[in-house]
């Protein structure tokens, strides 16, 4: 089973920055698609950013230009750099590892979440 652990959340003022970190176990990390999701109270979990095994990235419109996702396959590590944070970014952020399987499907493994609070 793939173990996923994220960290780096905290309390930040509007306009501030945070960097979230995520590690995922497994010798096949370079094949994983990695995603950051977030879930605010009373709202559905939403996809924030993706970095595919090809290194292609995608972002939700709400964070484009402010958030940046990257990975280091040698370290089994992915990050989410969050700049110009807004109160609307307040949520629990989850790292997700999408692990391709030989039959063509994939399995998803989730971290425990890390709280990001943006407030004055």
N, C-alpha and C positions, 0 to 999 in steps of 0.2 A: 504494500500500500504506500502511496505517495504521501509524505508528511509535508504540510504547508504551514508556515509560520510567518506572520506579518507583525510589524512593529513600526513605531515612529509617530504615532498619533499624539495629540496633545491639544492644549488650549492656545489659540492664536487670535490676535486682533485682526479685524478686517484689513486687507492689504498685505498681511504677513505671508510667510512661506513655511512649508513643512516638506520633508522628504519621508515618504513611507518606504519601508524595505520589506521584501518577501523572499524567503528561501523555500525551495521545494526539493525534496530528496529524489534520488534516482539517477542512475547513470545515463538515462536517456533524456535528461533535462533539455538538451538542445533541440529535441523533437517536440517538446511541449509548446502549445499555445498558452500564453499567459494573459490573464485578464485581471483588471481591478473593477470591482463593483462597489456600490455604496447603498446603504439603506438608512433613510431618515425615519424618525418616528411617524407612524401612520401612513407611510408611503411604501410603494413597491420597491424591491431591490432593482437597481438600475445599473447598466453597464456604463462605466466611465471611460475606460481605456483598454485597448488590446495591443499586445505585441505578439505577432505570429512567429512561428519557428523560422520563417523567412526573414524576420526582422521588420516586416511591414507593420506599421502602426495605424490605429484608428482611434478616434476620440469622439465622445459625445459632444454635440454642438455647445453645450453649456460650459464646457471646460476648454475648448479649443483656444490655443494661444496662451493659456494659463498653466495647464498641466502637461507634463511630458513623461512618457513611459520609456524605460530602457531596460536592457538585460545584459548580463555577463554570464555566458554559458559556462565558462571555466569555473565560476563560483556558484553555480546553481542559484542565481540571484536576479531578482527583478526589482525595480524601484518605480515609484511614482513621485516625481517632483511636482509640487503644488505651489504655484506662485499666485500673487494677487488674490488671496483667498477671500471669499465672500461668506456672509452668514448662511446663504443658501447651500454652501458646501458642507455644512454641519451634518454629519452622518457617521455611522459605523462603516468603515472601509474594509472590504474583504478581498483577499488575494485568491484567485482561482487558477488552478492548473488543469488544463484540458489535455489529457493524455491520449493520443491516438492509439488505437488497437489494431491488431493485424486483420480483423474482420471488416475493417472500414469504419467502425464506430469509434467512440471515444468515451473515456471515463473522466469525471470531474472530481477534483479534490479541493477542499476549501480550508482556508485558514480560520482561525477563531475570531478574527475581526479586531480592528483597532479604532478607537474613538477619535474623531477629529471634531473639535468644537471651535467655531469661529464666532467670536463675540467681543463686544466692547465692554 
